[in-house]
Amino acid sequence: MRQRLSRRVFLVGGVGLFSVGLRRASLPPVGRSAHAVGVSPQNELCAIDEITREPLPGPRVPLPGWSASALSWDRQDVLIRYYASTPFQLSIVDTRRFRQGAAFPEGVSSVKGAATAWPDVGRLLVAKDAAYGMATGATQFAVIDPQRGSTTVQRVIPGHLAGAASGRRGLVLAITDSNSSGQVTRLALVDWIGHIRWLSLGDLRVDNVANGAEPAVSVGLSPNEQNALVGCSRGLVLVDLRGGRLQHLGALRHRVDQIRWLDTRHVLIATQAAAPAQARISLLDLRAGHGPRVVGETSSIVAVSPGRFAFAPTGGGVVVMASTGTRLSHHARATHLFMPYPQVGDRYAMAVPDSEALRAGRRVVVDLQDGALVLDKSFDRPPSAGIALAG
């Protein structure tokens, strides 16, 4: 079983789940001081070991009929959604004490499949399009107070939501409009009071938008939120979000599934062709003066941390590389692995064998800081899932 990138991989600046007390684990035994927030195999929100993904002792919040939908920027609150009956409800769980707050109607603030940004517990910014109930050719965004259940801002803008990235300042939305020459893409910078600033993407055209089944473009926001990289099969455009200056970086000729900034200079780009074997991982050095260079082949989701990334190559194992393209390690080479579970924290990455991904089986965990193998062990239960940062 091979998991491909989902429709709405909307990346949050500072990606990672709530974690404390990071300490290098030995092999064996595995240290248990590092923990994150996840959903256990018994569908409970709880603390999980950041390395093994096993639930830890302590308080838990049962989630019958609920699903975890979004994580606040400070990683201390989780938005959960009740979907077992209508009208749908939202609620907040405090991850410090694992207490669930009062539920409130979801209403227009639907988070399912939406792009979200959540800088503090009182403000949640949500954007969605026709694929999630809006009229065709329209994108809605709203700012809600998830504690009071109130909507403070709600607006509808024309165009299809083709991709998005989020940060502390708000959302960066790629909006496409049809005209006689195809799909023209612009960026809408949406802040916390509902103000929109539009930026042109020049002559970038998008041709795979019509049914809304896949994002037409991928958007990656730099760590300092001063630049965005927008990519599709027809081109890559670097946008200065302060002044609107554009730098065209050529075309990749394949669908761009992910854009992940490793630092302010290096960007990781995952592309997907028609055949899974043609999926590529490429590195872009913005100061080198040339386009992205392919560093591996994979159709698995990648894990990143500042200056480091990991992926499961088609030839087997799990590879850790530095942002410069230097390979730090390649573990479990003889085993075909992939990475279906969300990354928790920004230090450890986990890969599992294809045939055992959703059952008990082997877990291979690497330390992204130095490429070391910190866990290679079989368990009698599937890994706990980390909280998805968007719907």
Helices and strands as residue ranges (DSSP letters): E 11-12, E 35-39, E 44-49, E 61-62, E 66-71, E 77-82, E 89-94, E 99-100, E 104-105, G 107-109, E 115-120, E 123-128, G 130-132, E 138-145, E 150-158, E 160-167, E 170-179, E 182-190, E 196-206, E 218-221, E 227-232, E 235-240, E 246-248, E 255-261, E 266-272, G 276-278, E 280-285, E 293-297, E 303-305, E 308-311, E 318-322, E 327-331, E 337-338, E 348-353, G 354-356, E 361-367, E 373-379, E 385-386
